[in-house]
Amino acid sequence: MDTLSKDTLAKIEIFLGDVKDPNGVREATKGMEIVFHLAALIGIPYSYHSPDSYIDTNIKGTLNILQAAKDCGCEKILVTSTSEVYGTAKYVPINEDHPYQGQSPYSATKIGADRIAESFYRSFNCLLRL
């Protein structure tokens, strides 16, 4: 926020919260047409020591965002992923047909987040973009 101009700050609303808090996420998505889900707990080495924290943030946090956006009638949800979901490349260039390979707790939680997002798209016809 410190690097944004006053003009830019006047045009946006910043909601501070935690994706692990479903009530806060629901409050943040009220009245929004589009949700950009960029939150994640990163740092592969740390995921070996605290995989539960990664599950809570990356999988449950994604679920909270998807559920809140669906319930609040958002038109589109953009969920970010990572190349880590593909693990060591079986072929290059890697495309979206490449198999998922969870090679760390971090990558496994991002795979889980991608799959729960995909399930919302297929189950609830959400206008989801991965």
C-alpha positions in Angstrom: 0.0 0.0 0.0 2.9 2.3 0.7 3.9 2.4 -3.0 0.5 3.2 -4.4 -0.4 6.8 -5.3 -3.1 8.7 -3.5 -5.2 8.6 -6.7 -4.9 4.8 -6.9 -5.7 4.4 -3.2 -8.8 6.5 -3.7 -10.1 4.1 -6.3 -9.7 0.8 -4.4 -10.9 -0.6 -1.1 -8.4 -2.6 0.9 -9.9 -5.2 3.3 -7.4 -6.6 5.8 -8.1 -10.1 7.0 -7.2 -13.8 6.9 -8.5 -16.3 4.3 -8.8 -18.8 7.1 -11.6 -16.7 8.6 -14.8 -17.6 6.7 -16.8 -14.7 8.2 -14.1 -12.1 7.3 -13.8 -13.6 3.8 -17.6 -13.4 3.4 -17.6 -9.8 4.5 -14.8 -8.9 2.0 -16.7 -10.5 -0.9 -20.1 -8.8 -0.3 -21.0 -6.7 -3.3 -18.0 -7.8 -5.3 -18.5 -8.7 -9.0 -15.0 -10.3 -9.4 -12.8 -11.9 -6.8 -9.0 -12.3 -7.4 -7.8 -15.0 -5.0 -4.0 -14.4 -4.7 -3.6 -15.5 -1.0 -1.3 -18.5 -0.2 1.1 -19.6 2.3 4.4 -20.1 0.4 7.9 -21.3 1.1 8.4 -25.0 0.2 11.0 -25.7 2.9 8.7 -24.5 5.7 5.8 -26.7 4.4 7.8 -29.8 5.5 7.7 -28.5 9.1 4.2 -27.2 9.3 2.0 -28.9 6.7 -1.1 -28.3 8.7 -0.6 -24.5 8.3 -0.4 -24.9 4.6 -3.6 -27.0 4.5 -5.4 -24.4 6.6 -4.3 -21.5 4.4 -4.1 -22.9 0.9 -6.9 -25.4 0.9 -9.3 -24.3 3.5 -8.6 -20.6 2.7 -9.4 -21.3 -1.0 -12.6 -23.1 0.1 -13.6 -20.1 2.2 -13.1 -17.7 -0.8 -14.9 -19.9 -3.2 -17.9 -20.5 -0.9 -18.2 -16.8 0.0 -17.9 -15.6 -3.6 -20.5 -18.2 -4.6 -22.9 -17.2 -1.8 -22.4 -13.5 -2.4 -23.2 -13.8 -6.1 -19.8 -12.9 -7.6 -19.7 -13.1 -11.3 -16.2 -14.3 -11.7 -13.5 -15.8 -9.4 -9.9 -15.9 -10.5 -7.8 -18.5 -8.6 -4.0 -18.4 -8.9 -1.9 -21.5 -8.9 1.8 -22.3 -9.2 4.0 -24.4 -11.5 4.9 -26.4 -8.4 1.6 -28.4 -8.9 3.4 -30.1 -11.9 6.5 -31.1 -10.0 9.5 -32.1 -12.0 8.6 -31.8 -15.7 7.8 -35.1 -17.4 7.9 -33.2 -20.7 8.5 -29.6 -21.9 7.0 -27.3 -22.5 4.6 -28.0 -19.6 1.0 -27.5 -20.5 -2.2 -27.9 -18.6 -2.4 -31.6 -19.6 0.8 -32.3 -17.6 0.0 -34.5 -14.6 -0.1 -33.0 -11.2 2.8 -34.2 -8.9 2.7 -33.2 -5.3 6.4 -33.2 -4.4 6.1 -31.1 -1.2 3.3 -30.4 1.3 3.2 -26.9 -0.3 2.6 -28.3 -3.8 0.1 -30.8 -2.6 -1.9 -28.0 -0.9 -1.9 -26.0 -4.1 -3.1 -29.1 -6.0 -5.9 -29.4 -3.5 -6.8 -25.8 -3.9 -6.9 -26.1 -7.7 -9.1 -29.2 -7.5 -11.5 -27.7 -5.0 -11.8 -24.6 -7.3 -12.4 -26.9 -10.3 -15.1 -28.7 -8.3 -16.9 -25.4 -7.7 -16.8 -24.7 -11.4 -18.2 -28.1 -12.3 -20.7 -28.4 -9.3 -22.0 -24.9 -9.0 -21.4 -23.5 -12.5 -19.3 -20.7 -11.0 -17.6 -18.5 -13.6 -14.2 -19.6 -12.4 -10.9 -18.9 -14.0 -7.8 -20.8 -13.0 
